[in-house]
């Protein structure tokens, strides 16, 4: 019923009706419009689907990069703590070395003084 009403409004379409003797280009134009709309719908859906998949992959990659960046920041903080600890340890060792050198120097002086005093006797 609706098909007949549409055909009456659009005119005779020989491709759909066997009793039609329309020799105008109207039917070709209508089929071109319908075919173009169908192809446009398919292409639009395909582009939307591809864009959606690409967006999902990009979101996954961006989230992964964010996680890696956070892990990198945590690792850098830990490395800074370790480096500070190593600096403190090195400074303590250097201070001990200076103290040991000073003690050894005092002992050498004391030994020299003792040697001098023994030689004076």
C-alpha positions in Angstrom: 0.0 0.0 0.0 2.7 2.5 1.0 4.8 1.4 -1.9 2.1 2.3 -4.3 1.6 5.7 -2.7 5.3 6.4 -2.9 5.4 5.2 -6.5 2.4 7.5 -7.3 4.2 10.5 -5.8 7.6 9.8 -7.4 6.2 8.6 -10.7 6.5 5.3 -12.5 9.7 3.3 -11.8 10.1 0.6 -14.4 12.7 -1.3 -12.3 10.1 -1.9 -9.6 6.9 -2.2 -11.6 6.4 -4.5 -14.6 3.4 -2.5 -15.8 5.2 0.8 -16.0 6.0 2.3 -19.4 7.7 5.5 -18.1 10.5 6.6 -20.4 11.8 9.5 -18.3 15.0 9.7 -16.3 13.0 10.1 -13.0 13.5 6.4 -12.1 17.2 6.6 -12.7 17.4 9.7 -10.6 15.5 8.1 -7.7 17.6 5.0 -7.8 20.7 7.1 -7.9 19.5 9.0 -4.8 18.6 5.8 -2.9 21.8 4.1 -4.0 23.9 7.1 -3.0 22.2 7.3 0.3 22.8 3.6 0.9 26.5 3.8 -0.1 26.9 7.0 2.0 25.4 5.3 5.0 27.7 2.3 4.6 30.8 4.5 4.2 29.8 6.7 7.1 29.2 3.7 9.3 32.6 2.2 8.2 34.4 5.5 9.0 32.6 5.8 12.4 33.6 2.2 13.2 37.2 2.7 12.2 37.4 6.0 14.1 35.9 4.4 17.2 38.5 1.5 17.1 41.3 4.0 16.5 40.1 6.1 19.4 39.9 3.1 21.7 43.5 2.1 20.8 44.7 5.7 21.3 43.0 5.8 24.7 44.6 2.5 25.7 48.0 3.7 24.5 47.6 7.1 26.3 46.6 5.3 29.5 49.6 3.0 29.2 51.9 6.0 28.6 50.5 7.7 31.7 51.1 4.5 33.8 54.7 4.3 32.5 55.2 8.0 33.2 54.0 7.5 36.8 56.2 4.5 37.3 59.1 6.5 35.8 58.5 9.3 38.3 58.4 6.9 41.2 61.6 5.3 40.0 63.3 8.7 39.7 62.2 9.5 43.3 63.7 6.2 44.6 66.9 6.9 42.6 67.2 10.3 44.2 66.8 8.8 47.7 69.4 6.2 46.9 71.7 8.8 45.4 71.3 11.0 48.5 72.1 8.0 50.7 75.2 7.3 48.7 76.3 10.9 48.9 75.8 10.9 52.7 77.8 7.6 53.0 80.6 9.0 50.8 80.8 12.1 52.9 80.9 10.1 56.1 83.7 7.9 54.6 85.6 11.0 53.6 85.3 12.5 57.1 86.5 9.2 58.6 89.4 9.1 56.1 90.4 12.7 57.2 90.1 11.7 60.9 92.2 8.6 60.3 94.8 10.7 58.4 94.9 13.2 61.2 95.3 10.4 63.8 98.1 8.8 61.7 99.8 12.1 61.4 99.6 12.7 65.1 101.1 9.2 65.7 103.9 9.9 63.3 104.7 13.2 65.0 104.6 11.5 68.4 106.8 8.7 67.1 109.3 11.3 65.7 109.3 13.1 69.0 109.9 9.8 70.8 112.7 9.0 68.4 114.3 12.4 69.0 114.0 12.1 72.7 115.6 8.6 72.6 118.4 9.9 70.4 119.1 12.7 72.8 119.5 10.4 75.7 
